[in-house]
Amino acid sequence: MATVSPIVILNKNTVRKKKNMENPTKRALSSTSSNSPTYVDKKNKVFVTSNRFEVLEMEEQDNVFVETESQLASQTTKTSPEPSKIKLPNIVLTNVTDFIILKNDLTSLVGPEGFTCKANRSNITVRSNTRENWMAIKSYLVEANYDYH
């Protein structure tokens, strides 16, 4: 069996002497230059408190959530129908012979913003924005004998 001799690590770093400034137009790159700014130990800017929202607290915010009667009255007078949060199913029409008549009838029934149509070769897809419009369109299609599913 062969034995391996131990490894010896030698420090061969040599320190060179600093060269004198032979050319005065060259800039001195030493860290002890008098032109370099002095290091100032900056103080720690950490704000420590038991309540992390204490900085945001203001003393004059007692009436932030108090609403006046005029604000309450203006909020209750809104009568525009809000779009349904539940996605309504599409109505797929087949065998439609005249799309313009269908579109005009639906526009007069629920208004121009009450539905959207998408057509391809074989059918027309109608989507309404509210449940009331969807029910009105369905009842119209039953009365007019349209094929839908």
Secondary structure, 3 states (H helix, E strand, C coil): CCCCCCCCCCCCCCCCCCCCCCCCCCCCCCCCCCCCCCCCCCCCCCCCCCCCCHHHCCCCCCCCCCCCHHHHHHHHCCCCCCCCCCCCCCEEEECCCCHHHHHHHHHHHHCCCCEEEEECCCEEEEEECCHHHHHHHHHHHHHCCCEEC
